[in-house]
Amino acid sequence: MKMSKKEGLKLQLIQINKNKVSPSASQEKGEETKSFPIKNENQKIDAMEGTEGTQQPHLVLANKLFLLTHSDVDDIEKVRLRDEVMSTVVADDMAPLYETLAASSVLELDQKVLDSMRAKIAEELKKLDEKIADAEENLGESEVREAHLAKSLFYIRIGDKEKALEQLKVTEGKTVAVGQRMDLVFYTLQMGFFYMDFDLISRSIDKAKNLFEEGGDWERKNRLKVYEGLYCMSTRNFKKAADLFLDSISTFTTYELFPYDTFIFYTVLASIISLDRVSLKQKVVDAPEILTVIGKIPFLSEFMNSLYECQYKSFFSAFAGITEHIKLDRYLHPHFRFYMREIRTVVYSQFLESYKSVTIEAMAKAFGVTVDFIDLELSRFIAAGKLHCKIDKVAGVLETNRPDAKNALYQATIKQGDFLLNRIQKLSRVIDL
């Protein structure tokens, strides 16, 4: 008897709950809370928020703000998220952010709460300025730097981006050690990811690379790879993101951005659409660091292994589950449609690679979908130049016409050679004159 999708999901949830450890038990053991696996709709939201014990608090807040404005999140969940966001804003006296959120109708404006936060900010700034003045008069350079750094971190805490950047520049002027200057860049990068300011992130990454030319330890260099990988993934450069993530997989310490299982989630997704089968097997499918974590992430193991093992029906089943994660991910959501197209291109190309011709019915059966669906899908990808095949609708057959890579390289070489000769001839005429 064939099991329905809903019944299958129920059995999966029961099996997961059997192995579940209570939050209190895990906290007593001092274990780190994981962002996966997902057990129900509430935990789906929690999963994408990350681990609050290790993740930078403002990035946790940024995830909650993203989910709060997401159309796929239930209204009940939005009520909970709104309360949590408000609690965080009040606890950290984030008056500048509160005003912005109130202006965009994300939160309701309470003037008394706002005035109270402003009063606390003014009082704290007065104390910080007094410490800076005292350090400059009575203490050494390191104490002056620490006082300025404290003010920078305060501006970051309250969500005042412009003043935080200004104060970080002042602090940098008081900093000599390359490692400490790198830490200031990391603070800037975290702000960049909070506000999704890609220009600020790009400039900060370039600045960090220049600092490493002056020196710097391997731990910070490895951390920068993860920051740059996240930036590349957020700007749709999945190939470079995959390379950077794979380089950092055994030395990952960037828990302020996201937990390790979320890092593995990003690494696998970026690698699947970027690497060829041989590289995917060596670097991802058989990687021990990935194998130890991938089972904790719903659908990901089936998604990756079914693709590599050509189990296309299982792949489409896992593919549907993975889409929910991508939709609720702050960094991947803008690229949802692009990623869906790319992964389908990979799987269709892999299937067609084995055939010179194959019936549409056989391909539809392999994927567990209807003939009409696969016909519509392939026609779109063929028209876009993503698949090298043609459809014989009368015979119901797909005929592949894969391009000859060596011939294409030969033609490109000839074309470039002709261009070079023309340039040389023009140059020789100028020289003769």
C-alpha positions as a Python dict, from the first residue, in 0.01 Angstrom:
ca = {
    (1, 'M'): (0, 0, 0),
    (2, 'K'): (144, 334, -105),
    (3, 'M'): (205, 577, 182),
    (4, 'S'): (87, 935, 141),
    (5, 'K'): (333, 1225, 179),
    (6, 'K'): (159, 1343, 501),
    (7, 'E'): (174, 994, 660),
    (8, 'G'): (539, 960, 567),
    (9, 'L'): (614, 1296, 732),
    (10, 'K'): (432, 1189, 1050),
    (11, 'L'): (641, 869, 1074),
    (12, 'Q'): (957, 1074, 1024),
    (13, 'L'): (859, 1316, 1302),
    (14, 'I'): (783, 1026, 1540),
    (15, 'Q'): (1125, 872, 1470),
    (16, 'I'): (1300, 1206, 1531),
    (17, 'N'): (1108, 1267, 1855),
    (18, 'K'): (1219, 925, 1988),
    (19, 'N'): (1579, 1041, 1971),
    (20, 'K'): (1504, 1391, 2101),
    (21, 'V'): (1695, 1528, 2399),
    (22, 'S'): (1514, 1780, 2616),
    (23, 'P'): (1650, 2137, 2610),
    (24, 'S'): (1716, 2129, 2983),
    (25, 'A'): (1915, 1805, 2956),
    (26, 'S'): (2132, 1940, 2678),
    (27, 'Q'): (2195, 2260, 2871),
    (28, 'E'): (2295, 2064, 3184),
    (29, 'K'): (2550, 1875, 2976),
    (30, 'G'): (2678, 2202, 2832),
    (31, 'E'): (2602, 2089, 2479),
    (32, 'E'): (2564, 2340, 2200),
    (33, 'T'): (2209, 2388, 2071),
    (34, 'K'): (2181, 2290, 1704),
    (35, 'S'): (1980, 2471, 1441),
    (36, 'F'): (1872, 2137, 1292),
    (37, 'P'): (1688, 1898, 1282),
    (38, 'I'): (1348, 2050, 1224),
    (39, 'K'): (1066, 1874, 1405),
    (40, 'N'): (768, 2101, 1360),
    (41, 'E'): (665, 2442, 1228),
    (42, 'N'): (788, 2625, 1542),
    (43, 'Q'): (1127, 2460, 1521),
    (44, 'K'): (1145, 2536, 1148),
    (45, 'I'): (1155, 2903, 1243),
    (46, 'D'): (1403, 2838, 1527),
    (47, 'A'): (1624, 2643, 1288),
    (48, 'M'): (1674, 2938, 1058),
    (49, 'E'): (1737, 3175, 1351),
    (50, 'G'): (2056, 2992, 1448),
    (51, 'T'): (2209, 2915, 1785),
    (52, 'E'): (2183, 3202, 2027),
    (53, 'G'): (2451, 3057, 2256),
    (54, 'T'): (2726, 3114, 2004),
    (55, 'Q'): (2591, 3322, 1716),
    (56, 'Q'): (2639, 3698, 1725),
    (57, 'P'): (2318, 3828, 1893),
    (58, 'H'): (2253, 4095, 1630),
    (59, 'L'): (2266, 3838, 1351),
    (60, 'V'): (2012, 3629, 1542),
    (61, 'L'): (1798, 3945, 1560),
    (62, 'A'): (1849, 4001, 1186),
    (63, 'N'): (1718, 3649, 1114),
    (64, 'K'): (1411, 3716, 1329),
    (65, 'L'): (1344, 4044, 1149),
    (66, 'F'): (1373, 3862, 816),
    (67, 'L'): (1124, 3594, 925),
    (68, 'L'): (894, 3861, 1066),
    (69, 'T'): (849, 4008, 717),
    (70, 'H'): (839, 3670, 536),
    (71, 'S'): (510, 3579, 369),
    (72, 'D'): (548, 3204, 433),
    (73, 'V'): (571, 3242, 813),
    (74, 'D'): (246, 3184, 1005),
    (75, 'D'): (80, 3477, 1183),
    (76, 'I'): (110, 3296, 1517),
    (77, 'E'): (484, 3264, 1467),
    (78, 'K'): (506, 3631, 1372),
    (79, 'V'): (343, 3726, 1703),
    (80, 'R'): (611, 3528, 1889),
    (81, 'L'): (889, 3672, 1673),
    (82, 'R'): (761, 4026, 1721),
    (83, 'D'): (767, 3983, 2099),
    (84, 'E'): (1121, 3844, 2088),
    (85, 'V'): (1242, 4125, 1861),
    (86, 'M'): (1088, 4386, 2091),
    (87, 'S'): (1248, 4223, 2397),
    (88, 'T'): (1591, 4227, 2231),
    (89, 'V'): (1553, 4588, 2115),
    (90, 'V'): (1454, 4706, 2465),
    (91, 'A'): (1718, 4496, 2641),
    (92, 'D'): (1998, 4643, 2426),
    (93, 'D'): (1851, 4997, 2416),
    (94, 'M'): (1844, 4987, 2034),
    (95, 'A'): (1666, 5321, 1994),
    (96, 'P'): (1793, 5394, 1637),
    (97, 'L'): (1678, 5053, 1514),
    (98, 'Y'): (1350, 5082, 1705),
    (99, 'E'): (1269, 5409, 1529),
    (100, 'T'): (1345, 5251, 1189),
    (101, 'L'): (1130, 4944, 1261),
    (102, 'A'): (845, 5160, 1390),
    (103, 'A'): (861, 5380, 1079),
    (104, 'S'): (832, 5069, 857),
    (105, 'S'): (542, 4934, 1071),
    (106, 'V'): (735, 4624, 1180),
    (107, 'L'): (694, 4728, 1544),
    (108, 'E'): (448, 4964, 1712),
    (109, 'L'): (598, 5286, 1844),
    (110, 'D'): (580, 5334, 2221),
    (111, 'Q'): (708, 5684, 2292),
    (112, 'K'): (772, 5613, 2662),
    (113, 'V'): (989, 5312, 2575),
    (114, 'L'): (1176, 5517, 2314),
    (115, 'D'): (1237, 5807, 2557),
    (116, 'S'): (1360, 5562, 2821),
    (117, 'M'): (1607, 5406, 2577),
    (118, 'R'): (1733, 5746, 2466),
    (119, 'A'): (1791, 5849, 2830),
    (120, 'K'): (1988, 5529, 2898),
    (121, 'I'): (2196, 5580, 2582),
    (122, 'A'): (2281, 5939, 2678),
    (123, 'E'): (2380, 5828, 3028),
    (124, 'E'): (2599, 5543, 2898),
    (125, 'L'): (2768, 5766, 2639),
    (126, 'K'): (2851, 6017, 2911),
    (127, 'K'): (3021, 5742, 3113),
    (128, 'L'): (3213, 5617, 2808),
    (129, 'D'): (3333, 5968, 2721),
    (130, 'E'): (3450, 6016, 3081),
    (131, 'K'): (3647, 5690, 3061),
    (132, 'I'): (3808, 5799, 2735),
    (133, 'A'): (3904, 6137, 2885),
    (134, 'D'): (4042, 5971, 3197),
    (135, 'A'): (4244, 5720, 2993),
    (136, 'E'): (4391, 5995, 2774),
    (137, 'E'): (4495, 6199, 3079),
    (138, 'N'): (4611, 5933, 3323),
    (139, 'L'): (4663, 5600, 3146),
    (140, 'G'): (4858, 5449, 2856),
    (141, 'E'): (4785, 5398, 2487),
    (142, 'S'): (4637, 5048, 2529),
    (143, 'E'): (4388, 5177, 2787),
    (144, 'V'): (4290, 5462, 2554),
    (145, 'R'): (4232, 5211, 2274),
    (146, 'E'): (4021, 4989, 2501),
    (147, 'A'): (3807, 5289, 2602),
    (148, 'H'): (3746, 5381, 2236),
    (149, 'L'): (3672, 5017, 2152),
    (150, 'A'): (3412, 5004, 2431),
    (151, 'K'): (3238, 5306, 2276),
    (152, 'S'): (3249, 5141, 1930),
    (153, 'L'): (3091, 4823, 2065),
    (154, 'F'): (2825, 5028, 2242),
    (155, 'Y'): (2723, 5195, 1915),
    (156, 'I'): (2714, 4852, 1750),
    (157, 'R'): (2498, 4720, 2035),
    (158, 'I'): (2237, 4994, 2005),
    (159, 'G'): (2225, 4960, 1627),
    (160, 'D'): (2362, 5302, 1532),
    (161, 'K'): (2546, 5204, 1213),
    (162, 'E'): (2693, 5541, 1109),
    (163, 'K'): (2829, 5633, 1452),
    (164, 'A'): (2961, 5280, 1501),
    (165, 'L'): (3158, 5300, 1176),
    (166, 'E'): (3296, 5643, 1270),
    (167, 'Q'): (3401, 5521, 1615),
    (168, 'L'): (3560, 5206, 1470),
    (169, 'K'): (3775, 5432, 1248),
    (170, 'V'): (3883, 5629, 1556),
    (171, 'T'): (3961, 5303, 1737),
    (172, 'E'): (4160, 5179, 1438),
    (173, 'G'): (4373, 5493, 1455),
    (174, 'K'): (4464, 5397, 1813),
    (175, 'T'): (4542, 5033, 1718),
    (176, 'V'): (4886, 4909, 1614),
    (177, 'A'): (4867, 4526, 1620),
    (178, 'V'): (4749, 4367, 1294),
    (179, 'G'): (4539, 4108, 1479),
    (180, 'Q'): (4347, 4374, 1671),
    (181, 'R'): (4291, 4575, 1352),
    (182, 'M'): (4158, 4256, 1190),
    (183, 'D'): (3912, 4216, 1479),
    (184, 'L'): (3780, 4565, 1404),
    (185, 'V'): (3726, 4458, 1041),
    (186, 'F'): (3530, 4154, 1163),
    (187, 'Y'): (3305, 4386, 1368),
    (188, 'T'): (3246, 4590, 1052),
    (189, 'L'): (3168, 4274, 853),
    (190, 'Q'): (2914, 4163, 1112),
    (191, 'M'): (2742, 4500, 1081),
    (192, 'G'): (2751, 4463, 704),
    (193, 'F'): (2571, 4128, 724),
    (194, 'F'): (2320, 4266, 973),
    (195, 'Y'): (2221, 4545, 733),
    (196, 'M'): (2301, 4335, 418),
    (197, 'D'): (2525, 4622, 306),
    (198, 'F'): (2724, 4443, 35),
    (199, 'D'): (2933, 4749, -53),
    (200, 'L'): (3053, 4774, 309),
    (201, 'I'): (3118, 4397, 319),
    (202, 'S'): (3317, 4404, -6),
    (203, 'R'): (3534, 4697, 107),
    (204, 'S'): (3593, 4533, 446),
    (205, 'I'): (3701, 4203, 288),
    (206, 'D'): (3948, 4386, 61),
    (207, 'K'): (4077, 4575, 363),
    (208, 'A'): (4123, 4252, 558),
    (209, 'K'): (4318, 4095, 271),
    (210, 'N'): (4550, 4397, 262),
    (211, 'L'): (4603, 4366, 638),
    (212, 'F'): (4703, 4000, 597),
    (213, 'E'): (4985, 4110, 369),
    (214, 'E'): (5129, 4286, 674),
    (215, 'G'): (5094, 3970, 882),
    (216, 'G'): (4816, 3792, 1065),
    (217, 'D'): (4747, 3452, 1215),
    (218, 'W'): (4592, 3151, 1041),
    (219, 'E'): (4287, 3145, 1266),
    (220, 'R'): (4177, 3489, 1148),
    (221, 'K'): (4261, 3404, 786),
    (222, 'N'): (4037, 3098, 806),
    (223, 'R'): (3760, 3303, 962),
    (224, 'L'): (3785, 3555, 679),
    (225, 'K'): (3736, 3273, 425),
    (226, 'V'): (3397, 3196, 581),
    (227, 'Y'): (3298, 3565, 580),
    (228, 'E'): (3401, 3595, 215),
    (229, 'G'): (3225, 3269, 130),
    (230, 'L'): (2902, 3396, 287),
    (231, 'Y'): (2939, 3721, 92),
    (232, 'C'): (2992, 3529, -234),
    (233, 'M'): (2690, 3308, -165),
    (234, 'S'): (2478, 3613, -81),
    (235, 'T'): (2579, 3773, -411),
    (236, 'R'): (2510, 3457, -616),
    (237, 'N'): (2873, 3356, -672),
    (238, 'F'): (2817, 2995, -564),
    (239, 'K'): (3135, 2861, -729),
    (240, 'K'): (3368, 3079, -526),
    (241, 'A'): (3154, 3033, -214),
    (242, 'A'): (3184, 2653, -246),
    (243, 'D'): (3564, 2675, -281),
    (244, 'L'): (3599, 2901, 23),
    (245, 'F'): (3363, 2694, 239),
    (246, 'L'): (3539, 2368, 147),
    (247, 'D'): (3877, 2524, 236),
    (248, 'S'): (3739, 2615, 580),
    (249, 'I'): (3549, 2297, 656),
    (250, 'S'): (3813, 2141, 884),
    (251, 'T'): (3912, 2468, 1054),
    (252, 'F'): (3571, 2628, 1106),
    (253, 'T'): (3559, 2858, 1410),
    (254, 'T'): (3326, 3131, 1281),
    (255, 'Y'): (3040, 3052, 1517),
    (256, 'E'): (2948, 3420, 1542),
    (257, 'L'): (2798, 3398, 1190),
    (258, 'F'): (2615, 3065, 1216),
    (259, 'P'): (2642, 2718, 1377),
    (260, 'Y'): (2852, 2444, 1218),
    (261, 'D'): (2552, 2250, 1085),
    (262, 'T'): (2425, 2561, 904),
    (263, 'F'): (2775, 2602, 759),
    (264, 'I'): (2760, 2242, 628),
    (265, 'F'): (2414, 2314, 484),
    (266, 'Y'): (2552, 2611, 287),
    (267, 'T'): (2864, 2416, 181),
    (268, 'V'): (2665, 2123, 37),
    (269, 'L'): (2414, 2346, -144),
    (270, 'A'): (2687, 2560, -301),
    (271, 'S'): (2900, 2258, -396),
    (272, 'I'): (2621, 2061, -567),
    (273, 'I'): (2568, 2327, -833),
    (274, 'S'): (2938, 2420, -864),
    (275, 'L'): (3145, 2099, -866),
    (276, 'D'): (3166, 1817, -1120),
    (277, 'R'): (3081, 1461, -1010),
    (278, 'V'): (3441, 1360, -936),
    (279, 'S'): (3512, 1667, -723),
    (280, 'L'): (3174, 1637, -549),
    (281, 'K'): (3255, 1277, -452),
    (282, 'Q'): (3602, 1361, -320),
    (283, 'K'): (3529, 1689, -143),
    (284, 'V'): (3168, 1655, -27),
    (285, 'V'): (3007, 1309, -52),
    (286, 'D'): (3301, 1132, 116),
    (287, 'A'): (3417, 1421, 339),
    (288, 'P'): (3424, 1298, 703),
    (289, 'E'): (3347, 1648, 840),
    (290, 'I'): (3028, 1658, 633),
    (291, 'L'): (2927, 1298, 705),
    (292, 'T'): (2935, 1359, 1082),
    (293, 'V'): (2680, 1643, 1059),
    (294, 'I'): (2470, 1591, 745),
    (295, 'G'): (2238, 1338, 910),
    (296, 'K'): (2118, 1607, 1153),
    (297, 'I'): (1994, 1828, 870),
    (298, 'P'): (1656, 1714, 732),
    (299, 'F'): (1650, 1612, 364),
    (300, 'L'): (2011, 1719, 299),
    (301, 'S'): (2170, 1372, 306),
    (302, 'E'): (1902, 1228, 78),
    (303, 'F'): (1925, 1535, -145),
    (304, 'M'): (2300, 1500, -197),
    (305, 'N'): (2329, 1119, -211),
    (306, 'S'): (2029, 1063, -436),
    (307, 'L'): (2174, 1311, -685),
    (308, 'Y'): (2516, 1143, -684),
    (309, 'E'): (2368, 790, -698),
    (310, 'C'): (2123, 889, -977),
    (311, 'Q'): (1815, 806, -767),
    (312, 'Y'): (1612, 1080, -930),
    (313, 'K'): (1274, 996, -776),
    (314, 'S'): (1423, 1020, -425),
    (315, 'F'): (1604, 1336, -529),
    (316, 'F'): (1280, 1514, -623),
    (317, 'S'): (1124, 1410, -291),
    (318, 'A'): (1418, 1555, -93),
    (319, 'F'): (1429, 1855, -328),
    (320, 'A'): (1079, 1958, -213),
    (321, 'G'): (1193, 1953, 152),
    (322, 'I'): (1513, 2148, 86),
    (323, 'T'): (1317, 2428, -84),
    (324, 'E'): (1148, 2507, 250),
    (325, 'H'): (1488, 2561, 415),
    (326, 'I'): (1608, 2785, 133),
    (327, 'K'): (1292, 2995, 143),
    (328, 'L'): (1339, 3061, 514),
    (329, 'D'): (1710, 3136, 490),
    (330, 'R'): (1801, 3504, 504),
    (331, 'Y'): (2102, 3473, 274),
    (332, 'L'): (1961, 3222, 22),
    (333, 'H'): (1603, 3350, -7),
    (334, 'P'): (1684, 3623, -268),
    (335, 'H'): (1838, 3353, -490),
    (336, 'F'): (1563, 3094, -441),
    (337, 'R'): (1442, 3086, -803),
    (338, 'F'): (1797, 3097, -941),
    (339, 'Y'): (1908, 2804, -723),
    (340, 'M'): (1600, 2600, -817),
    (341, 'R'): (1684, 2648, -1186),
    (342, 'E'): (2051, 2564, -1142),
    (343, 'I'): (1995, 2246, -944),
    (344, 'R'): (1738, 2123, -1198),
    (345, 'T'): (1985, 2197, -1477),
    (346, 'V'): (2247, 1985, -1297),
    (347, 'V'): (2016, 1688, -1244),
    (348, 'Y'): (1865, 1691, -1595),
    (349, 'S'): (2210, 1723, -1753),
    (350, 'Q'): (2337, 1434, -1544),
    (351, 'F'): (2048, 1212, -1654),
    (352, 'L'): (2086, 1299, -2024),
    (353, 'E'): (2465, 1251, -2011),
    (354, 'S'): (2414, 873, -2022),
    (355, 'Y'): (2197, 871, -2335),
    (356, 'K'): (2223, 962, -2701),
    (357, 'S'): (1843, 940, -2715),
    (358, 'V'): (1577, 850, -2457),
    (359, 'T'): (1199, 857, -2453),
    (360, 'I'): (1029, 1136, -2260),
    (361, 'E'): (815, 872, -2088),
    (362, 'A'): (1126, 691, -1956),
    (363, 'M'): (1270, 1015, -1820),
    (364, 'A'): (938, 1111, -1657),
    (365, 'K'): (921, 766, -1494),
    (366, 'A'): (1279, 798, -1363),
    (367, 'F'): (1194, 1130, -1197),
    (368, 'G'): (851, 1022, -1073),
    (369, 'V'): (667, 1300, -1258),
    (370, 'T'): (424, 1323, -1550),
    (371, 'V'): (525, 1334, -1917),
    (372, 'D'): (365, 1678, -1956),
    (373, 'F'): (565, 1816, -1662),
    (374, 'I'): (902, 1691, -1790),
    (375, 'D'): (817, 1811, -2143),
    (376, 'L'): (742, 2162, -2016),
    (377, 'E'): (1052, 2165, -1793),
    (378, 'L'): (1292, 2053, -2064),
    (379, 'S'): (1150, 2290, -2326),
    (380, 'R'): (1225, 2585, -2095),
    (381, 'F'): (1582, 2476, -2025),
    (382, 'I'): (1652, 2394, -2391),
    (383, 'A'): (1521, 2736, -2502),
    (384, 'A'): (1745, 2904, -2240),
    (385, 'G'): (2049, 2711, -2368),
    (386, 'K'): (2090, 2523, -2039),
    (387, 'L'): (2041, 2174, -2188),
    (388, 'H'): (2199, 2045, -2509),
    (389, 'C'): (1923, 1829, -2653),
    (390, 'K'): (1614, 1850, -2870),
    (391, 'I'): (1262, 1712, -2830),
    (392, 'D'): (1104, 1498, -3101),
    (393, 'K'): (745, 1551, -2996),
    (394, 'V'): (600, 1318, -3262),
    (395, 'A'): (816, 1021, -3162),
    (396, 'G'): (817, 1122, -2794),
    (397, 'V'): (1198, 1107, -2786),
    (398, 'L'): (1476, 1327, -2649),
    (399, 'E'): (1791, 1344, -2863),
    (400, 'T'): (2106, 1481, -2705),
    (401, 'N'): (2343, 1697, -2907),
    (402, 'R'): (2623, 1762, -2664),
    (403, 'P'): (2879, 2013, -2789),
    (404, 'D'): (3227, 1889, -2868),
    (405, 'A'): (3445, 2057, -2606),
    (406, 'K'): (3772, 2002, -2799),
    (407, 'N'): (3626, 2137, -3122),
    (408, 'A'): (3485, 2441, -2937),
    (409, 'L'): (3827, 2507, -2783),
    (410, 'Y'): (3991, 2476, -3128),
    (411, 'Q'): (3745, 2723, -3281),
    (412, 'A'): (3797, 2967, -2993),
    (413, 'T'): (4176, 2943, -3035),
    (414, 'I'): (4151, 3013, -3409),
    (415, 'K'): (3924, 3310, -3347),
    (416, 'Q'): (4155, 3458, -3083),
    (417, 'G'): (4456, 3395, -3308),
    (418, 'D'): (4295, 3587, -3595),
    (419, 'F'): (4215, 3873, -3359),
    (420, 'L'): (4577, 3882, -3237),
    (421, 'L'): (4717, 3883, -3593),
    (422, 'N'): (4489, 4174, -3688),
    (423, 'R'): (4611, 4369, -3386),
    (424, 'I'): (4977, 4298, -3477),
    (425, 'Q'): (4920, 4413, -3838),
    (426, 'K'): (4761, 4737, -3718),
    (427, 'L'): (5049, 4793, -3477),
    (428, 'S'): (5309, 4730, -3750),
    (429, 'R'): (5146, 4997, -3972),
    (430, 'V'): (5171, 5249, -3688),
    (431, 'I'): (5537, 5162, -3630),
    (432, 'D'): (5619, 5197, -4005),
    (433, 'L'): (5472, 5546, -4005),
}
